[in-house]
Amino acid sequence: MQLPPNVTPRAFERLSEIGAAAQGKALRVAVEGGGCSGFQYQIDLDAPAEGDLVLEDKGEKVLVDEVSLPFLSGATIDFTEELVGARFTIDNPNASSACGCGVSFSM
């Protein structure tokens, strides 16, 4: 059974801080072939497109395209701030392994 990804309040808060909705943009999370583990995450600010799953809170939106959705089923999209920097992260229960940087994974 395919579950939609979960977006944390912290991720939506960060989108609000950068003014994504005010710019007519949303956070697009996609999965593409490549990376050192076989698949890689692509995270950008983008406008919604036809067929996107739109996850929304207080006007802020996260988009997932139809092709990426099965790869992100049940995943959690978050925003983390660490000593080395701040970034959107994905905790994906479908990934069997991931690279050290957390950008690519295999299933």
Secondary structure, DSSP 4 states (H G I P E B T S, - for coil): ---PPEE-HHHHHHHHHHTTGGGT-EEEEEEEE-STTSEEEEEEEE---TT-EEEEETTEEEEE-TTTGGGGTT-EEEEEEETTEEEEEEE-TT-SEE-TTSSEEE-
